[in-house]
Amino acid sequence: MRVVTHEARALADAAGAQARWERRAMSLALWDGRGGGAEASTRARTWRPLPPLSRRDLLRRAAGMVLVALGASPALAACGRAGVGAVRPVPIQSGDTCARCGMLITDLREAAEILGTRSQVWKFDDLGEMFAFYQEHHLAPADVKAMFVHDYHTREWIPAEQATYVVSPELHTPMDFDLAAFAGPAAAKQFAADRRGTVHAYAELLQAPPRPGSSAGTPASKRTPALRGATRRWPGGGVSSAGRS
């Protein structure tokens, strides 16, 4: 209720400020006219008030006044009006390694990241490792600014909480979590139907991440390597042969 009162008061203040400015401008113009001179007389005769601010502009000004009235700093009010401060994903760069297993990140379809509230950036080469890392390090919503994953088809970043996930034994992800993300539930359901997978929600995986190898029903150590025929690089120069089926 307090916010509504402040908004109404700020809206009235913004409109009143414009009206006061117009009255002052008119009085100055008339004073110039009485002062004599062709230029002053012309200015007085041709003076017109500025067009009134639109309701959208008034509301934008009022929003800034509300933030200040509620105790926010003017800088924060300015950010709110301009839309500055949106959290954006940190691009995956060549040479980036997984924060959990240390492997190089080579496939954007399976890359994910957590942005911490203290400017931390944790990147992962497997979606499942992001969820496992969250649990293993006892992270809480207060510790996380944002989490991002890539859509499996488009490789575009999407907020992790907005994605729909599929666990499938046919995915063969780097650390055998066999997890993929999709921007829409329809795409996820179709992929699950085509790949013998199961559909999962973000909240479910955040509380109970899939175990490596669980999609195939056998321990990860007994499964076919996730990357067959390609090169898997490890920090420090270690290389092993593996590749995607």
N, C-alpha and C positions, 0 to 999 in steps of 0.2 A: 504494500500500500504506500510505503514511503517512496518507492521508486516512481510510482504513478504520480504522486504529488509533485515530486521534483521535476518530472518530465513536463507536466502541465505548466508549472511555474517557469521552467526554462523556456518553453515554447512561447509563453506570453512575454518573457523578457526579451527574447530575440525579436519578436514582432515590434515590441515597444522601442527597442533600440533603433530599428529601421525608421520608425515613425519620427523619433526625436531627431535623427540625422536629417530627414527630409525637411522638417520644420526649420532646423538651423540653416540648411542650405537655402531655403526660400527666403528667410530673413536676411541672409547675407546678400542674396541677389537683389532684393528690394532696397536694401541699404545702398548697394552700388548704384541702383537706379536713381535714388534721391540725391546721391552725391554729384550728379550731373555728368556730362560727357556723353558723346554719342555711343561709345563702346559700352559704358555702363548701362545706358538706357536700353540698348539692344539686348544686353544680357538679361536685364530684368524682364523685358517683353517676351523673350524666347525661352526663358527658363521653364523646364518641365521636370517634374519629379521622376526619379528612377522608377522603372517598373517594379512592382512589389515582388518580394522573394517568393518563390514557389513553396508550397507546403513541404516538398522534399528537402529544399535548402534549409527551411526553418527547422525541420526535424533533425537535419544533420547538425546544425548549430546547437540545437537543444540537447542532442545526445552528448556533445562535449561538455555542456554545462552540467548535465546530470552527473557525469563521471566526476567532475571536479567537486560538485556539491556532496557527493557520497564519499569524498576523501581521496579520490585518485589524483595523481599528479597531472598537470597540463600536458606533459609529454605523452602520458598514457592515453589521455583523451584524444590527442592528435592521432595516435596510432590507431585508435578505435575507428576514427572517422575515415582514415585513409586505407584501412584494411591491411596495415603492415603487421608483421609478426606471425603470419601463417607458417606452420611447421612444414618444411619441405624435406623430402628424402635426400640423403647424401649419396651422390653417384658412386657406383662401383668402379674403381680404377684398376688398371692393370697392375698386378702385384699385390692387390688386397688379399688378405688371408682371413680365414674363419676365426672368430674370437673363441670358439670352443675347441675345435680340433686342430687348428693351425694350417689346414690345407689352403692352397690358393683357390680363389673363387674364379671359376671358368665358365659357368653357365648361368646366365641371368634368370632363366626360368626357375631356378631353384634357389636363387640368392635372396636373402632377407636381411633386415637390420632392425636394431633397437636404438633409439635415440634417448639417452638419459637426460634427466633434468639438470645434471651437473656438466652438461656439454659432452658426455660420453657418447661414442659411436661404436656400437658392437655390430660387426658384419658377420654374416654366416653363409656358408656354401650349401646349406641344406635347410629347408624350411623347418624340418623337425628339430634341428639344433637350436633354432631361435626359441622355440617353445620349451625345449629341454633346458636351455641356458636360463630362461626366465625362472623356472622352477628350482634349478640347482643353486642359483644365486639368491633365492628367496626375494626376488624383486616384487614390488607392489606397485599399484597404479601411481602412487606418489613418487616413485622412482623413475617413471617412464614418461617422456614427453610424447613419443609417438613410436609406432612399430609399422614397418612397411614390408610388403612382399611384392613379387612380380606376378602379373597374370601369365599363366602358362602358355597361352596362345600368342598374346601380343607382346610379351616381355616388358610391358609398361608397369611403372610403380603404382601400387594401390595401397591405401591404408589397410593394415592387417585386419582391423576389426570389421571392415566392410567386405572382405573377401569370403568366398565359400571354398571349402577345402575337400580334396579327394585323396584317400589313401588307396593305392593300387599296387599289387605285386608286379605289375608290368612297367612301373615307372623306373625302378633302379636308380635312385638318387645317390649322390656321392657317399652319404653315410647310412644308406639303407633305411631311411625313414619312409621312403616311397610316398612322399607327400607333395601335392601340387595345389596351387591357389588359382582361383578364377574370380573375375570381377563380378560375375552374375551367377545366381543359383542354377539357371537353365543350362549354362555351359558346363557347370560342374556335374549336374545330374546326367547330361549326355555323355560326358567323358567317363563318368563312373560306370554307366551302362556299357560303354564300348570296351572298357579296360578292366572289367571285373572288380570295380572299386567300390568304396563306401564313402558317403558324403558326410562331412563333419563341419561344425560351426566353430568360429573363432573362440568363443567362451569355453567350449568343450575342450579344445586343444590346449588352451591356456591353463586349465586346471589339471588336465591329464594328457600330456603329450604322448604321441604314439611311441612305442619302443622300436628300435631298429630291428628290422626283420619280421615285425609282427604281422605285416600284411600278408606274408607268405605262410605264416603259421610255423616257421622254423627259425632257429636261432640265426642271427646275422652271420656268425662265423661259419655256418654250413651252407650259406647261400652263394649263388654265383656272384662274383665281384660286381659292384655297381657300375664301374666303367671298364668295359672290356675292349681291348684293342687300341685304346687311346693312352695318352701319357698323363699320369697323375703326379703332380709336382708338390713337393713338401718344402717348407722353409728350411734353409740350410743346405739346399742342393739335392736332397733326396728325391729320387724319381722311381716310380713303379709303373708297370704296364697295366692298363685297365681300359675300359671303354664302354660306351652305351650300346645296349642291344636295340 
